[in-house]
Amino acid sequence: MEHNEKQYIAGFNNGYILANHEPLTLSSVVKGLQSDNSYIKGLLQGQLEFEKVQSRYRLNELSRLRDKSIDKKNRDME
């Protein structure tokens, strides 16, 4: 595995973990960063991936709640 790829993966994993556990710290760290460094690119992508996963989770939860509400209304109408 190439050195840059290892840095990217380490950054991605750290970005994902920090986004989950210390989002404010991560935001402070990456604020204004513009680097071609593989680690920084990975860090930013890890943060984005965590945010995508959270958004999908929230959408699925809203859909589940909406379906549950519709089912309840349908049962009440019967």
N, C-alpha and C positions, 0 to 999 in steps of 0.2 A: 504494500500500500504506500502510495506516495506521501511524503511529509505534509504537503499542503492539504491532502485529503484527510489525514489524521487530525490536523489542526481544525479543519472545517467540522469534522464529526465531533470533536471535543467541544468546539464552540456551540454547535447545534444542541448537543445534549445539555450543556451548561445553560444555554439560553432557555431551553424548554423547562428545565428544573427551576431556574430562577424565576421565570414567568409564573410558575405554579406556586412557589413558596415565598418569593420576595419580589413581587412585581414592581414595587416602588424603587427598590434598590436597582433592579435591572433597568428601569426607565431612566434613572439618574446616570447609570453607567453608559448607556447607549445614546443618550441625548447628545445630538450634534456629532456623533461619530460618522465619519465618512472615510473609510479605509478600504484598501484593496487587500488587506490582510485576510487570509482564509479563516482564521479564528473569529474575527469580527463578523465576517459574512455569515458564518455558521451560527454565531450568537444571535444575530438579527433574525435569521431564518428559523431558529429554534423558538424564538419569541413569537414569530408570526404563526408557526405551526401550532403552538399551544393555544393562541387566540382563535385559530380556525377550529380546533377540536372543541374548545369551550363554546363557540358559536353553534356548532353542529349539535352539541349536547343540549344547549338551551332551546334550539329549534325543535329537536325531538321531544323535549320535555313539554314545550308548549303544545305541540301536536297531540301528545298523549293526553294532556289535560283537556284540550278542546274536544278530542274524541270521547273522553270520559264524560264531559259535560253534555255532549250531544246524545250519548247513550242514555244518560239520566233523564234528559228531556223527553226522549222517545218513550222511555218506560213510564214516565209520568203521564204521557198522553194516552197510554193504553188503558 
